[in-house]
Amino acid sequence: MIAFDSGTAEFEAFIRERHAAGYSNVAQIHRDLMTLGFTGSVTAVNRFLLFVKAGEPALKSRSEILSGTKGTSGVVRVVTRVLVTPEVQLEEAGHELLEGICKGNVEVKSGYGLIQDLRTLFLKPRVENIPKLNAWIQKALGCGVIEFERFARGLQRDFHAVSAGLSLLWSNAQTEGQVTKLKLIKRQRYGRAGFELLRKCVLLS
């Protein structure tokens, strides 16, 4: 099954019936399922309901796409990977899943375009990215998807820093890497090592 473990066909059928009848209260659907013996979480119910609303994509290739995954978390990883991958790099199964998701959900279709547009800005730092970033922010603010709108507002607040990262060749990655390394060494001593010991550990590492 796409969202639950095996042996839950009756629960999935119940959710489909509720969806067809126009019910959208996930909490109430979950309570009704519990009276039938369902022991899963509200999150699992919500994710399966979203899958149903999307038109249950991934038709004949669903088993291939989900091979090696287990449960809802595996499905989420697969869908996330498809959404962040350029369409030209997707295999046939990925194309079918992407087409099904976008066809069944306008918000996902809009979000996929925004994800790919933003991804291209990170491929190579250049000055031309600054107006493109501003255009992307304006597009995201008007897309109607609250998660993208919230993210776009965050980019607006930090516009100078983000635009510098997309247009300049310089980076503080080396500094951040050394800080992360120092924190790791400190944690390995459970916070009990003094400055001299930490200094020696860093120099010898």
TIDRENGU-777117 format. One line per field, with one value per residue: x, y, z of N, C-alpha, C in turn; residue in one letter. Coordinates in pm, 1 decimal, always signed. Last residue first. Example, Ala and Ser with C-alpha at 12.3 -4.5 7.8 and 13.67 -1.06 7.14 Angstrom:
n.x: +1285.0 | +1319.0;
n.y: -225.0 | -569.0;
n.z: +708.0 | +780.0;
ca.x: +1367.0 | +1230.0;
ca.y: -106.0 | -450.0;
ca.z: +714.0 | +780.0;
c.x: +1290.0 | +1320.0;
c.y: +3.0 | -330.0;
c.z: +787.0 | +780.0;
resn: s | a;
***
This chain:
n.x: +4419.4 | +4598.9 | +4466.9 | +4247.0 | +4371.2 | +4491.8 | +4260.3 | +4141.4 | +4333.2 | +4310.8 | +4039.3 | +3905.1 | +3627.7 | +3362.1 | +3188.5 | +3241.7 | +3425.6 | +3277.4 | +3219.9 | +3462.9 | +3460.0 | +3235.5 | +3321.7 | +3528.2 | +3376.8 | +3228.1 | +3438.0 | +3526.9 | +3299.3 | +3281.7 | +3517.3 | +3454.0 | +3228.4 | +3193.2 | +3299.8 | +3301.2 | +3165.6 | +2828.3 | +2558.6 | +2440.7 | +2527.8 | +2403.3 | +2138.8 | +2145.6 | +2210.3 | +1998.5 | +1763.7 | +1633.0 | +1368.6 | +1326.1 | +1339.8 | +1105.1 | +919.6 | +958.2 | +857.2 | +587.5 | +527.1 | +564.4 | +356.0 | +119.6 | +64.7 | +17.3 | +201.9 | +309.7 | +559.5 | +685.0 | +721.3 | +895.0 | +1114.7 | +1189.4 | +1275.0 | +1499.2 | +1651.6 | +1696.7 | +1858.0 | +2079.6 | +2200.5 | +2387.2 | +2621.4 | +2651.5 | +2727.9 | +2537.5 | +2315.3 | +2118.5 | +1925.3 | +1807.0 | +1639.9 | +1434.3 | +1308.1 | +1233.2 | +1049.0 | +853.8 | +754.3 | +650.8 | +443.5 | +257.8 | +204.1 | +102.7 | -130.7 | -281.0 | -274.8 | -275.7 | -61.3 | +152.1 | +138.4 | +172.6 | +425.9 | +583.7 | +544.1 | +651.6 | +916.8 | +1000.5 | +995.6 | +1198.1 | +1406.1 | +1510.4 | +1644.1 | +1460.3 | +1357.4 | +1569.8 | +1444.0 | +1265.6 | +1060.4 | +1183.7 | +1240.2 | +979.2 | +891.9 | +1071.1 | +1013.2 | +747.0 | +780.4 | +919.3 | +732.0 | +529.1 | +683.9 | +993.8 | +1176.4 | +1241.9 | +1027.2 | +868.0 | +885.1 | +772.9 | +512.4 | +428.1 | +387.9 | +120.6 | +95.2 | +144.1 | -133.2 | -400.8 | -498.6 | -449.1 | -618.6 | -464.4 | -255.6 | -392.3 | -457.2 | -206.8 | -149.8 | -348.0 | -280.3 | -32.5 | -107.4 | -248.4 | -125.6 | -286.6 | -471.6 | -811.8 | -1056.3 | -1266.9 | -1217.6 | -1019.0 | -1164.8 | -1275.7 | -1043.2 | -969.1 | -1178.8 | -1127.6 | -879.9 | -946.5 | -1212.9 | -1334.6 | -1576.6 | -1690.9 | -1713.5 | -1457.4 | -1344.0 | -1470.6 | -1368.8 | -1097.4 | -1105.5 | -1192.1 | -977.9 | -787.7 | -903.4 | -893.9 | -617.9 | -408.0 | -208.9 | +101.9 | +90.0 | +2.7 | +50.8 | +31.4 | +83.4;
n.y: +1649.6 | +1794.9 | +2034.9 | +1947.7 | +1849.0 | +2080.3 | +2228.8 | +2071.0 | +2102.2 | +2380.5 | +2416.1 | +2100.0 | +1880.8 | +1822.8 | +1770.1 | +1515.6 | +1490.1 | +1511.1 | +1781.1 | +1877.7 | +1773.3 | +1912.0 | +2175.6 | +2162.8 | +2107.2 | +2342.3 | +2521.5 | +2430.0 | +2484.6 | +2759.8 | +2821.4 | +2716.6 | +2871.3 | +3131.3 | +3237.5 | +3409.6 | +3471.4 | +3596.7 | +3538.2 | +3402.9 | +3533.6 | +3779.0 | +3707.7 | +3651.4 | +3903.5 | +4060.6 | +3933.2 | +3850.3 | +3909.7 | +3757.3 | +3499.8 | +3503.7 | +3518.5 | +3265.4 | +3101.0 | +3175.6 | +3090.9 | +2817.8 | +2759.6 | +2843.1 | +2909.2 | +3125.1 | +3270.1 | +3513.7 | +3462.7 | +3355.1 | +3586.8 | +3728.7 | +3550.9 | +3560.6 | +3823.2 | +3807.7 | +3627.2 | +3778.1 | +3984.3 | +3799.8 | +3660.1 | +3811.1 | +3758.1 | +3417.6 | +3084.8 | +2816.3 | +2689.6 | +2830.1 | +2874.7 | +2629.9 | +2616.9 | +2788.3 | +2638.5 | +2409.2 | +2519.7 | +2623.7 | +2387.6 | +2266.8 | +2438.2 | +2392.2 | +2123.4 | +2146.6 | +2289.5 | +2112.6 | +1777.1 | +1587.4 | +1650.8 | +1617.2 | +1335.7 | +1234.7 | +1332.5 | +1204.9 | +935.2 | +933.2 | +1003.7 | +783.3 | +585.8 | +681.6 | +915.2 | +1256.1 | +1459.3 | +1636.0 | +1750.1 | +1763.0 | +1692.4 | +1752.3 | +1566.7 | +1320.3 | +1343.7 | +1351.7 | +1093.1 | +944.0 | +1034.6 | +954.0 | +678.1 | +639.7 | +722.6 | +525.6 | +206.3 | +172.5 | +95.3 | -83.8 | +60.7 | +259.5 | +232.1 | -19.3 | +20.0 | +213.2 | +183.7 | +208.0 | +498.7 | +747.0 | +893.6 | +961.7 | +1216.0 | +1365.6 | +1261.1 | +1041.5 | +1175.1 | +1293.4 | +1060.5 | +982.3 | +1193.5 | +1160.3 | +911.4 | +970.4 | +1161.8 | +1016.3 | +671.3 | +343.8 | +158.9 | +73.8 | -19.0 | +138.2 | +350.7 | +466.8 | +587.8 | +800.3 | +944.4 | +1011.0 | +1176.0 | +1383.8 | +1476.4 | +1561.6 | +1656.5 | +1623.2 | +1456.0 | +1388.8 | +1133.8 | +1074.7 | +1060.5 | +835.3 | +644.3 | +654.1 | +561.9 | +298.1 | +193.3 | +194.8 | +6.2 | -224.3 | -267.0 | -335.4 | -514.6 | -332.0 | +12.0 | +303.7 | +421.0 | +233.7 | -119.2;
n.z: +1483.2 | +1628.5 | +1672.4 | +1820.2 | +2050.6 | +2148.9 | +2211.8 | +2405.2 | +2608.5 | +2652.9 | +2736.4 | +2859.7 | +2824.5 | +2855.8 | +2648.8 | +2551.3 | +2360.1 | +2135.1 | +2127.7 | +2026.7 | +1768.8 | +1669.2 | +1677.2 | +1485.4 | +1254.3 | +1233.3 | +1184.8 | +936.6 | +779.5 | +792.3 | +648.5 | +397.4 | +324.8 | +261.6 | -65.7 | -381.9 | -609.7 | -604.2 | -640.7 | -436.4 | -207.9 | -248.4 | -213.2 | +62.8 | +172.0 | +75.9 | +180.4 | +407.4 | +358.2 | +128.4 | +230.3 | +381.0 | +177.8 | +66.3 | +268.3 | +257.6 | -1.3 | +22.1 | +203.9 | +73.5 | -250.9 | -416.0 | -559.1 | -495.4 | -398.0 | -622.3 | -775.5 | -611.1 | -614.8 | -883.5 | -906.7 | -741.8 | -891.3 | -1119.0 | -1023.1 | -949.6 | -1155.9 | -1284.2 | -1149.7 | -1039.7 | -954.9 | -1069.9 | -950.5 | -828.9 | -1016.8 | -1052.8 | -828.3 | -889.2 | -1089.7 | -946.2 | -764.5 | -935.0 | -1050.3 | -821.0 | -745.6 | -947.8 | -887.3 | -629.6 | -684.3 | -841.5 | -869.2 | -1071.6 | -1230.6 | -1055.9 | -1017.2 | -1278.3 | -1346.9 | -1152.6 | -1223.7 | -1479.7 | -1429.3 | -1277.8 | -1472.7 | -1647.3 | -1463.7 | -1491.9 | -1610.4 | -1704.8 | -1472.4 | -1187.6 | -862.9 | -668.9 | -707.2 | -656.5 | -384.2 | -282.4 | -346.0 | -184.5 | +73.1 | +95.9 | +92.3 | +332.6 | +519.1 | +497.8 | +410.4 | +258.2 | -43.6 | -238.8 | -475.5 | -571.4 | -845.0 | -880.8 | -800.7 | -992.7 | -1258.2 | -1311.1 | -1150.1 | -1006.2 | -825.1 | -699.9 | -703.8 | -488.7 | -301.1 | -223.1 | -97.3 | +108.8 | +247.5 | +331.0 | +503.6 | +699.3 | +805.7 | +913.7 | +1105.2 | +1288.2 | +1286.6 | +1336.1 | +1399.4 | +1344.5 | +1425.2 | +1385.0 | +1541.3 | +1389.6 | +1186.6 | +1325.8 | +1378.1 | +1115.3 | +1045.1 | +1222.4 | +1123.7 | +865.6 | +700.5 | +460.3 | +264.4 | +20.2 | -60.2 | -136.1 | +119.3 | +221.1 | +43.7 | +103.0 | +365.2 | +319.8 | +178.1 | +380.0 | +548.4 | +392.6 | +357.6 | +518.2 | +457.9 | +488.7 | +608.8 | +409.8 | +160.0 | -50.2 | +0.0;
ca.x: +4316.7 | +4635.9 | +4594.5 | +4227.1 | +4288.9 | +4575.7 | +4358.0 | +4072.4 | +4308.3 | +4438.9 | +4089.5 | +3942.8 | +3766.1 | +3445.6 | +3188.7 | +3124.9 | +3478.2 | +3338.3 | +3115.0 | +3420.1 | +3567.0 | +3235.7 | +3207.3 | +3559.2 | +3479.3 | +3159.7 | +3354.9 | +3616.8 | +3348.9 | +3174.3 | +3501.4 | +3570.6 | +3214.1 | +3245.1 | +3211.0 | +3354.2 | +3242.3 | +2971.7 | +2626.2 | +2407.3 | +2562.7 | +2549.9 | +2181.9 | +2113.4 | +2296.7 | +2136.9 | +1788.7 | +1777.2 | +1432.2 | +1319.2 | +1442.7 | +1233.4 | +931.1 | +992.0 | +998.3 | +664.0 | +512.9 | +652.0 | +494.1 | +165.4 | +109.4 | -95.0 | +167.7 | +177.1 | +465.5 | +652.1 | +639.8 | +764.0 | +1047.1 | +1143.0 | +1158.1 | +1390.3 | +1608.0 | +1620.7 | +1720.9 | +2012.8 | +2109.3 | +2254.3 | +2549.2 | +2669.2 | +2716.5 | +2660.7 | +2412.1 | +2227.7 | +1997.9 | +1897.1 | +1755.2 | +1529.1 | +1359.1 | +1330.1 | +1166.3 | +930.7 | +815.7 | +758.8 | +561.5 | +316.1 | +253.4 | +227.0 | -29.0 | -232.5 | -266.2 | -377.7 | -194.4 | +122.6 | +127.4 | +52.4 | +309.2 | +576.4 | +504.7 | +511.4 | +834.4 | +994.8 | +906.9 | +1059.7 | +1383.5 | +1423.5 | +1725.3 | +1542.1 | +1276.0 | +1529.8 | +1527.7 | +1387.6 | +1030.0 | +1131.6 | +1350.2 | +1068.6 | +824.5 | +1065.7 | +1147.9 | +779.8 | +704.8 | +980.2 | +856.4 | +506.2 | +599.0 | +898.0 | +1125.6 | +1346.0 | +1109.6 | +875.0 | +928.5 | +912.4 | +593.7 | +434.0 | +526.6 | +179.5 | +10.5 | +237.0 | -45.2 | -327.1 | -539.7 | -360.7 | -657.0 | -591.4 | -226.3 | -329.1 | -565.0 | -277.2 | -66.1 | -341.6 | -410.6 | -43.1 | -17.9 | -322.5 | -129.3 | -188.0 | -380.8 | -689.1 | -938.4 | -1261.4 | -1329.9 | -981.3 | -1081.6 | -1364.9 | -1122.3 | -880.7 | -1159.6 | -1250.3 | -890.5 | -856.4 | -1162.3 | -1196.1 | -1521.3 | -1664.6 | -1833.7 | -1558.4 | -1301.2 | -1489.2 | -1512.9 | -1142.2 | -1061.1 | -1273.6 | -1108.1 | -766.6 | -884.9 | -1024.7 | -700.1 | -492.5 | -320.4 | +15.2 | +151.2 | -1.4 | +72.5 | +113.5 | +0.0;
ca.y: +1585.5 | +1659.3 | +2036.7 | +2010.6 | +1759.0 | +1970.3 | +2282.0 | +2090.4 | +1970.1 | +2322.4 | +2477.9 | +2239.7 | +1912.5 | +1829.1 | +1904.0 | +1534.3 | +1495.5 | +1380.8 | +1687.7 | +1915.5 | +1734.3 | +1765.3 | +2135.1 | +2196.9 | +2013.2 | +2214.0 | +2536.5 | +2424.3 | +2348.3 | +2679.3 | +2862.2 | +2666.5 | +2726.7 | +3104.1 | +3163.1 | +3384.7 | +3347.0 | +3609.0 | +3618.5 | +3358.9 | +3392.9 | +3771.3 | +3750.8 | +3545.4 | +3787.5 | +4096.2 | +3941.8 | +3826.0 | +3966.7 | +3902.6 | +3543.6 | +3487.0 | +3632.3 | +3384.5 | +3091.7 | +3196.7 | +3232.3 | +2894.0 | +2724.2 | +2913.3 | +2799.4 | +3070.7 | +3136.3 | +3512.5 | +3533.1 | +3266.8 | +3477.4 | +3785.5 | +3584.5 | +3433.9 | +3780.2 | +3898.2 | +3591.4 | +3653.3 | +4015.3 | +3888.8 | +3586.8 | +3804.1 | +3880.5 | +3520.5 | +3223.6 | +2891.8 | +2611.8 | +2785.6 | +2991.8 | +2677.4 | +2527.2 | +2826.4 | +2772.3 | +2397.4 | +2446.1 | +2713.6 | +2489.6 | +2201.4 | +2425.3 | +2525.5 | +2161.2 | +2072.3 | +2347.5 | +2236.8 | +1881.4 | +1576.1 | +1649.4 | +1751.7 | +1429.1 | +1205.0 | +1368.8 | +1350.8 | +983.0 | +896.3 | +1088.2 | +915.7 | +574.5 | +668.4 | +793.4 | +1154.3 | +1358.8 | +1566.1 | +1654.3 | +1817.3 | +1647.8 | +1834.1 | +1709.0 | +1348.7 | +1329.4 | +1466.9 | +1208.2 | +923.6 | +1051.5 | +1096.8 | +743.4 | +602.0 | +797.2 | +660.5 | +296.4 | +109.9 | +186.7 | -49.6 | -53.0 | +244.6 | +356.7 | +3.7 | -76.8 | +246.5 | +184.1 | +75.4 | +386.3 | +633.2 | +880.3 | +836.1 | +1128.5 | +1387.4 | +1387.3 | +1018.5 | +1086.7 | +1379.2 | +1141.9 | +897.2 | +1172.4 | +1283.7 | +930.0 | +867.4 | +1198.5 | +1113.7 | +810.1 | +437.5 | +199.5 | +133.7 | -96.3 | +18.7 | +266.0 | +400.1 | +472.0 | +697.2 | +890.5 | +927.3 | +1051.7 | +1305.9 | +1429.3 | +1448.2 | +1668.4 | +1669.8 | +1478.4 | +1529.6 | +1193.1 | +1081.5 | +1164.0 | +964.0 | +668.1 | +689.4 | +698.8 | +387.2 | +203.6 | +278.3 | +142.8 | -173.2 | -231.0 | -223.5 | -562.2 | -428.8 | -119.5 | +219.3 | +499.3 | +351.5 | +0.0;
ca.z: +1401.5 | +1593.1 | +1600.5 | +1690.8 | +1968.6 | +2106.1 | +2116.7 | +2278.1 | +2551.3 | +2611.2 | +2613.6 | +2869.1 | +2791.1 | +2976.6 | +2705.9 | +2637.6 | +2497.8 | +2161.2 | +2171.1 | +2161.4 | +1861.9 | +1676.0 | +1759.1 | +1624.4 | +1300.1 | +1252.1 | +1305.1 | +1051.8 | +794.0 | +851.2 | +788.7 | +469.2 | +345.9 | +396.3 | +22.5 | -248.8 | -610.3 | -577.5 | -741.8 | -571.6 | -225.0 | -251.6 | -346.3 | -33.4 | +197.3 | +44.7 | +36.9 | +398.1 | +478.2 | +121.9 | +136.0 | +448.3 | +270.6 | -11.9 | +233.0 | +381.2 | +33.2 | -66.7 | +236.2 | +192.5 | -164.6 | -340.4 | -608.1 | -554.3 | -310.5 | -510.6 | -827.7 | -643.6 | -488.8 | -825.2 | -984.0 | -706.3 | -755.6 | -1130.9 | -1066.9 | -854.3 | -1067.8 | -1345.4 | -1116.8 | -1141.6 | -907.9 | -1093.0 | -1027.0 | -744.0 | -966.6 | -1157.4 | -838.6 | -784.0 | -1120.1 | -1054.9 | -716.8 | -849.3 | -1134.1 | -896.3 | -661.0 | -932.8 | -1019.6 | -651.3 | -597.1 | -901.9 | -768.3 | -967.6 | -1290.5 | -1106.6 | -905.2 | -1202.0 | -1428.0 | -1159.2 | -1091.3 | -1459.2 | -1515.9 | -1215.9 | -1357.0 | -1693.2 | -1539.9 | -1434.9 | -1542.4 | -1804.8 | -1545.8 | -1317.8 | -974.9 | -671.6 | -718.7 | -790.4 | -478.9 | -265.2 | -405.5 | -329.5 | +18.0 | +102.1 | -13.3 | +206.1 | +507.1 | +450.9 | +484.3 | +347.2 | +58.0 | -143.3 | -437.1 | -426.7 | -783.4 | -918.4 | -727.2 | -851.0 | -1212.7 | -1324.2 | -1185.2 | -1007.7 | -940.9 | -686.7 | -812.5 | -603.6 | -364.4 | -291.5 | -210.5 | +8.5 | +191.8 | +235.6 | +385.5 | +620.9 | +740.8 | +810.2 | +994.7 | +1208.6 | +1330.6 | +1282.8 | +1507.5 | +1291.0 | +1461.8 | +1300.6 | +1582.6 | +1514.4 | +1155.2 | +1270.3 | +1490.0 | +1196.6 | +970.2 | +1236.7 | +1262.7 | +883.7 | +837.1 | +456.8 | +397.7 | +47.0 | -1.5 | -241.8 | +25.7 | +287.3 | +50.3 | -31.5 | +338.8 | +402.4 | +111.2 | +262.1 | +596.0 | +435.8 | +242.5 | +559.0 | +538.0 | +421.7 | +592.8 | +528.3 | +281.5 | -67.4 | +0.0;
c.x: +4341.8 | +4536.8 | +4635.6 | +4354.4 | +4269.9 | +4498.6 | +4445.7 | +4169.3 | +4240.1 | +4420.1 | +4216.9 | +4003.7 | +3790.4 | +3590.7 | +3278.7 | +3127.1 | +3366.9 | +3399.8 | +3172.8 | +3314.6 | +3526.5 | +3340.1 | +3202.8 | +3447.0 | +3512.7 | +3256.2 | +3282.6 | +3539.3 | +3439.6 | +3219.8 | +3396.2 | +3561.5 | +3331.1 | +3235.6 | +3276.3 | +3250.4 | +3294.0 | +3039.8 | +2777.6 | +2485.2 | +2537.7 | +2595.5 | +2333.8 | +2162.1 | +2273.5 | +2231.0 | +1935.3 | +1826.7 | +1584.0 | +1390.5 | +1444.7 | +1348.6 | +1062.0 | +1005.7 | +1043.5 | +814.4 | +592.9 | +645.9 | +593.4 | +310.4 | +177.6 | -61.3 | +49.9 | +130.1 | +323.1 | +549.3 | +595.1 | +669.0 | +906.4 | +1065.0 | +1100.1 | +1261.6 | +1491.0 | +1568.7 | +1634.8 | +1872.8 | +2029.6 | +2152.6 | +2406.0 | +2581.0 | +2741.6 | +2641.9 | +2544.1 | +2337.6 | +2120.6 | +1979.4 | +1855.7 | +1655.3 | +1462.8 | +1390.2 | +1273.3 | +1059.0 | +902.3 | +831.0 | +678.3 | +445.1 | +320.8 | +287.6 | +106.1 | -121.1 | -202.5 | -377.0 | -303.5 | -18.2 | +85.0 | +30.5 | +180.3 | +452.3 | +487.5 | +461.2 | +685.8 | +909.4 | +890.9 | +961.9 | +1234.8 | +1415.2 | +1641.5 | +1626.1 | +1358.0 | +1458.1 | +1479.4 | +1480.6 | +1154.7 | +1111.0 | +1305.0 | +1181.6 | +913.1 | +1004.6 | +1147.7 | +917.8 | +739.6 | +912.1 | +927.3 | +634.9 | +593.5 | +817.3 | +1022.2 | +1301.7 | +1221.3 | +961.1 | +952.8 | +966.9 | +741.5 | +524.1 | +539.3 | +321.4 | +84.5 | +166.5 | +37.3 | -240.0 | -468.3 | -394.8 | -574.0 | -634.7 | -352.3 | -297.2 | -511.3 | -391.4 | -135.6 | -262.2 | -407.5 | -173.7 | -27.9 | -239.5 | -216.6 | -210.9 | -275.1 | -602.5 | -807.7 | -1139.5 | -1335.1 | -1093.5 | -1044.6 | -1286.4 | -1215.3 | -956.3 | -1071.5 | -1239.1 | -1014.0 | -869.0 | -1078.5 | -1135.0 | -1374.3 | -1609.8 | -1813.2 | -1686.0 | -1405.4 | -1452.1 | -1542.2 | -1291.9 | -1106.5 | -1237.3 | -1198.5 | -898.4 | -865.9 | -1014.4 | -833.9 | -583.3 | -414.1 | -96.2 | +51.9 | +74.7 | +77.0 | +141.2 | +87.5;
c.y: +1607.0 | +1589.3 | +1897.0 | +2006.1 | +1815.5 | +1874.6 | +2170.6 | +2139.3 | +1981.3 | +2185.6 | +2409.0 | +2288.4 | +2062.9 | +1868.2 | +1922.0 | +1669.2 | +1524.3 | +1374.0 | +1550.0 | +1819.0 | +1764.2 | +1716.6 | +1984.0 | +2153.4 | +2036.4 | +2108.6 | +2406.1 | +2437.3 | +2332.3 | +2535.5 | +2776.8 | +2699.5 | +2669.6 | +2955.4 | +3143.6 | +3316.3 | +3311.4 | +3472.4 | +3628.5 | +3432.5 | +3341.7 | +3628.1 | +3748.9 | +3583.3 | +3678.0 | +3976.9 | +3968.2 | +3843.5 | +3955.4 | +3966.9 | +3695.0 | +3530.9 | +3625.4 | +3507.1 | +3216.5 | +3194.8 | +3265.1 | +3042.3 | +2802.0 | +2883.4 | +2860.6 | +2952.3 | +3073.6 | +3376.1 | +3529.8 | +3330.8 | +3384.9 | +3677.6 | +3637.5 | +3460.2 | +3651.2 | +3860.3 | +3678.7 | +3607.5 | +3890.1 | +3929.5 | +3678.4 | +3732.1 | +3875.8 | +3640.3 | +3321.4 | +3035.5 | +2684.2 | +2712.7 | +2951.1 | +2797.1 | +2578.8 | +2742.5 | +2815.5 | +2532.2 | +2440.8 | +2647.4 | +2585.2 | +2302.3 | +2362.2 | +2519.1 | +2297.2 | +2109.1 | +2278.5 | +2298.6 | +2006.5 | +1689.0 | +1649.9 | +1759.9 | +1567.3 | +1302.3 | +1346.4 | +1396.1 | +1134.3 | +947.1 | +1060.2 | +1011.9 | +709.1 | +662.5 | +782.5 | +1032.1 | +1245.9 | +1455.5 | +1574.1 | +1710.5 | +1710.5 | +1794.9 | +1796.3 | +1498.5 | +1361.6 | +1462.5 | +1332.1 | +1045.3 | +1039.9 | +1122.6 | +891.5 | +669.5 | +765.8 | +737.0 | +435.9 | +217.7 | +115.7 | +48.5 | -8.9 | +126.9 | +338.6 | +127.4 | -58.1 | +151.2 | +210.4 | +69.5 | +253.1 | +503.4 | +753.0 | +811.2 | +995.8 | +1297.4 | +1413.9 | +1144.0 | +1062.0 | +1299.5 | +1236.8 | +974.0 | +1083.3 | +1263.6 | +1051.7 | +881.5 | +1099.0 | +1152.9 | +896.1 | +579.6 | +299.5 | +184.6 | -41.6 | -66.9 | +136.5 | +311.7 | +394.5 | +570.3 | +780.2 | +865.3 | +956.5 | +1173.1 | +1342.5 | +1389.4 | +1545.4 | +1686.4 | +1520.0 | +1559.8 | +1339.4 | +1149.2 | +1184.0 | +1078.9 | +803.4 | +720.8 | +743.8 | +533.3 | +300.8 | +298.4 | +238.3 | -29.5 | -171.6 | -177.3 | -451.6 | -473.6 | -213.6 | +90.4 | +415.6 | +425.2 | +125.0;
c.z: +1252.6 | +1500.5 | +1552.0 | +1608.2 | +1829.4 | +2014.1 | +2061.4 | +2170.8 | +2416.0 | +2546.0 | +2564.0 | +2739.2 | +2802.1 | +2948.8 | +2825.5 | +2710.1 | +2598.0 | +2301.1 | +2204.1 | +2214.7 | +2005.2 | +1775.9 | +1775.7 | +1718.2 | +1446.7 | +1306.2 | +1336.4 | +1183.3 | +914.7 | +871.5 | +858.1 | +617.7 | +425.4 | +429.3 | +158.6 | -160.5 | -471.9 | -573.5 | -723.3 | -679.9 | -365.3 | -273.3 | -358.1 | -173.0 | +93.7 | +63.7 | +4.4 | +255.1 | +471.4 | +240.4 | +123.1 | +359.1 | +348.3 | +78.0 | +157.5 | +352.2 | +159.4 | -34.8 | +149.9 | +227.5 | -42.6 | -252.4 | -534.8 | -600.2 | -364.5 | -417.8 | -715.5 | -695.6 | -515.8 | -697.1 | -927.3 | -779.4 | -713.4 | -995.4 | -1083.0 | -901.1 | -975.9 | -1256.8 | -1170.9 | -1106.2 | -1022.5 | -1047.8 | -1045.6 | -822.2 | -885.0 | -1111.0 | -940.7 | -792.3 | -1017.0 | -1093.2 | -824.7 | -800.1 | -1052.9 | -984.5 | -733.7 | -852.3 | -1015.7 | -786.1 | -616.3 | -819.1 | -829.1 | -866.4 | -1184.6 | -1166.9 | -953.3 | -1088.5 | -1350.3 | -1235.6 | -1092.7 | -1325.2 | -1492.1 | -1296.3 | -1288.1 | -1576.1 | -1572.9 | -1525.6 | -1482.4 | -1742.1 | -1645.8 | -1400.4 | -1105.0 | -786.5 | -727.3 | -809.6 | -621.2 | -366.2 | -397.1 | -398.0 | -133.3 | +42.3 | -18.9 | +89.1 | +375.9 | +429.0 | +423.8 | +416.3 | +142.3 | -37.8 | -345.1 | -382.8 | -634.4 | -848.4 | -757.7 | -774.7 | -1063.2 | -1269.3 | -1193.8 | -1041.7 | -936.6 | -809.5 | -813.3 | -721.1 | -489.6 | -366.5 | -292.5 | -117.3 | +85.1 | +170.6 | +283.3 | +492.8 | +649.5 | +733.2 | +880.2 | +1086.3 | +1240.5 | +1331.3 | +1460.2 | +1405.4 | +1409.4 | +1331.1 | +1501.5 | +1566.0 | +1281.2 | +1237.7 | +1442.1 | +1313.1 | +1049.9 | +1163.1 | +1282.6 | +1023.7 | +870.0 | +595.6 | +386.1 | +185.1 | +36.1 | -192.1 | -83.6 | +193.0 | +112.6 | -33.0 | +200.1 | +374.5 | +186.4 | +187.6 | +478.4 | +484.8 | +284.9 | +446.7 | +581.1 | +515.1 | +525.1 | +504.2 | +406.9 | +62.9 | +0.0;
resn: s | l | l | v | c | k | r | l | l | e | f | g | a | r | g | y | r | q | r | k | i | l | k | l | k | t | v | q | g | e | t | q | a | n | s | w | l | l | s | l | g | a | s | v | a | h | f | d | r | q | l | g | r | a | f | r | e | f | e | i | v | g | c | g | l | a | k | q | i | w | a | n | l | k | p | i | n | e | v | r | p | k | l | f | l | t | r | l | d | q | i | l | g | y | g | s | k | v | e | v | n | g | k | c | i | g | e | l | l | e | h | g | a | e | e | l | q | v | e | p | t | v | l | v | r | t | v | v | r | v | v | g | s | t | g | k | t | g | s | l | i | e | s | r | s | k | l | a | p | e | g | a | k | v | f | l | l | f | r | n | v | a | t | v | s | g | t | f | g | l | t | m | l | d | r | h | i | q | a | v | n | s | y | g | a | a | h | r | e | r | i | f | a | e | f | e | a | t | g | s | d | f | a | i | m;
***
